[in-house]
Amino acid sequence: PTMERDVFLSAQNNHDRRNEFFTQLSGTGLDSWVQITGGFTKGMDPWDCAHAMMASKAAPAPSGPHTPDTFRAYEALEVHTVPIVDDIATHNPIPGYWNMLYPDAPFPILTNLNDLPGYTLDTVEDYPRRHNRVAAWWMRTKADFSWWLRDDLDELGVPVPGPQPVTIV
């Protein structure tokens, strides 16, 4: 789809870091659709939410209260929108989660929320280059996961039908 907006965030505002996401995004001057929902799954219809995210260049992904991991980051990756992920959880303020999980991640990883407007502006201004890089990285990462799983199952002696990996030299 054609990009209809720069930024999309629809989320509940249930802890300090999320509140700061909403505050920081309000002053960017970008074409943004930012809304606070009434709670988990109490926002937009899932189909409409996916389309709104797909029609955006950047999708900020604030952490949950206990872990930086959030399904919003994966939703963004799946619809080929660049997530801007929070590396700090309110109740677990130790950075490094996203770099441990994806050391080669090409999307912005925030520790200082004052950087959110700048990361968001950089992501939007670098469209479509960063968008293409993140989409290609995510497709490769998912393929790698499937091969790693296949290798693990093979080591355990579990037969897995299907094609074998191709090594390119």
C-alpha positions as CSV (number, residue, x, y, z in Angstrom):
1,P,0.0,0.0,0.0
2,T,1.0,3.6,-0.4
3,M,2.3,5.2,2.8
4,E,-0.6,7.2,4.3
5,R,1.2,8.4,7.4
6,D,4.6,8.6,9.0
7,V,3.9,7.0,12.4
8,F,1.3,4.7,13.9
9,L,0.9,3.8,17.6
10,S,-2.3,2.5,19.2
11,A,-1.7,1.2,22.7
12,Q,-2.8,1.3,26.3
13,N,-1.1,3.8,28.5
14,N,-0.5,1.7,31.6
15,H,3.0,2.6,32.9
16,D,5.5,5.4,33.0
17,R,7.5,4.5,29.9
18,R,4.4,4.1,27.7
19,N,3.2,7.5,29.0
20,E,6.5,8.9,27.9
21,F,6.1,7.4,24.4
22,F,2.8,9.2,24.0
23,T,4.3,12.5,25.3
24,Q,7.4,12.3,23.1
25,L,5.5,11.5,20.0
26,S,3.1,14.4,20.4
27,G,5.8,16.9,19.6
28,T,7.4,15.4,16.5
29,G,5.4,17.4,13.9
30,L,5.2,14.2,11.8
31,D,2.0,12.9,10.2
32,S,1.1,10.5,13.1
33,W,-1.8,8.4,14.2
34,V,-1.3,8.0,17.9
35,Q,-4.1,6.8,20.1
36,I,-4.5,5.5,23.7
37,T,-6.7,2.5,24.0
38,G,-8.8,1.3,26.9
39,G,-6.6,-1.8,27.6
40,F,-5.1,-4.9,26.0
41,T,-7.2,-5.9,22.9
42,K,-9.6,-3.0,23.7
43,G,-8.5,-0.8,20.9
44,M,-9.0,-1.0,17.1
45,D,-10.4,-3.9,15.2
46,P,-7.3,-6.2,14.5
47,W,-7.8,-5.9,10.7
48,D,-8.0,-2.1,10.9
49,C,-5.0,-1.9,13.2
50,A,-2.9,-4.1,10.8
51,H,-3.8,-1.9,7.9
52,A,-3.1,1.3,9.8
53,M,0.3,-0.1,10.8
54,M,1.0,-1.3,7.2
55,A,0.2,2.2,5.9
56,S,2.9,3.8,8.2
57,K,6.6,4.2,7.9
58,A,7.4,3.8,11.6
59,A,5.7,1.9,14.5
60,P,6.9,2.8,18.0
61,A,6.8,-0.3,20.2
62,P,6.8,0.6,23.9
63,S,7.8,-2.1,26.3
64,G,5.5,-4.0,28.5
65,P,5.7,-3.3,32.2
66,H,7.9,-6.4,32.9
67,T,9.7,-7.1,29.7
68,P,10.9,-5.0,26.7
69,D,9.4,-7.7,24.4
70,T,6.1,-6.7,22.9
71,F,4.0,-8.2,20.1
72,R,3.7,-4.7,18.6
73,A,7.4,-5.0,17.4
74,Y,6.6,-8.3,15.6
75,E,3.3,-6.9,14.2
76,A,5.4,-4.1,12.7
77,L,8.0,-6.5,11.3
78,E,5.3,-8.7,9.8
79,V,3.6,-5.9,7.9
80,H,7.1,-4.4,6.9
81,T,6.8,-1.3,9.0
82,V,10.0,-0.2,10.9
83,P,9.5,-0.8,14.6
84,I,11.2,1.5,17.1
85,V,11.5,-0.7,20.1
86,D,11.9,0.2,23.8
87,D,14.8,-1.7,25.4
88,I,13.8,-0.9,29.0
89,A,10.8,-2.3,31.0
90,T,9.4,-0.3,33.9
91,H,9.8,-3.1,36.4
92,N,13.0,-4.5,34.8
93,P,15.2,-1.5,33.8
94,I,18.2,-3.4,32.5
95,P,19.0,-2.6,28.8
96,G,20.3,-5.1,26.3
97,Y,17.2,-7.3,25.7
98,W,16.8,-6.6,21.9
99,N,20.6,-6.7,21.2
100,M,20.8,-10.1,23.0
101,L,17.8,-11.4,20.9
102,Y,18.8,-9.8,17.6
103,P,22.4,-8.5,17.7
104,D,22.2,-7.4,14.0
105,A,18.8,-5.8,14.3
106,P,18.5,-2.9,11.8
107,F,15.7,-1.1,13.6
108,P,16.1,1.6,16.3
109,I,16.4,0.4,19.9
110,L,15.7,2.9,22.6
111,T,17.1,3.1,26.0
112,N,16.6,6.9,26.5
113,L,13.1,7.9,25.6
114,N,14.2,11.5,24.9
115,D,15.8,9.9,21.7
116,L,12.3,8.8,20.5
117,P,11.5,11.9,18.4
118,G,15.0,11.8,16.7
119,Y,14.8,8.1,16.0
120,T,11.3,8.5,14.6
121,L,12.3,11.4,12.4
122,D,15.4,9.5,11.2
123,T,13.3,6.5,10.3
124,V,10.7,8.5,8.4
125,E,13.4,10.5,6.5
126,D,15.3,7.4,5.6
127,Y,12.2,5.8,4.0
128,P,12.3,3.6,1.9
129,R,15.9,2.5,2.4
130,R,15.6,1.5,6.1
131,H,12.1,0.0,5.4
132,N,13.6,-2.3,2.7
133,R,16.6,-3.2,4.9
134,V,14.4,-4.1,7.9
135,A,12.0,-6.1,5.7
136,A,14.8,-8.1,4.1
137,W,16.5,-8.6,7.5
138,W,13.2,-9.9,9.0
139,M,12.6,-12.3,6.1
140,R,16.1,-13.7,6.5
141,T,15.8,-13.9,10.3
142,K,12.6,-16.0,10.0
143,A,14.2,-18.3,7.5
144,D,17.2,-18.7,9.8
145,F,14.9,-19.6,12.6
146,S,13.3,-22.4,10.5
147,W,16.7,-23.8,9.6
148,W,17.9,-23.7,13.2
149,L,14.8,-25.5,14.3
150,R,15.3,-28.1,11.6
151,D,19.0,-28.6,12.7
152,D,17.9,-28.9,16.4
153,L,15.3,-31.5,15.5
154,D,17.8,-33.4,13.3
155,E,20.2,-33.5,16.3
156,L,17.4,-35.0,18.4
157,G,16.8,-37.6,15.8
158,V,13.4,-36.3,14.7
159,P,12.9,-36.8,11.0
160,V,11.8,-33.6,9.2
161,P,10.6,-33.9,5.6
162,G,11.3,-31.2,3.1
163,P,14.1,-29.5,1.3
164,Q,17.6,-29.3,2.7
165,P,19.4,-26.0,3.2
166,V,21.5,-24.7,0.3
167,T,25.0,-23.5,1.1
168,I,26.1,-20.6,-1.1
169,V,29.8,-20.1,-1.5
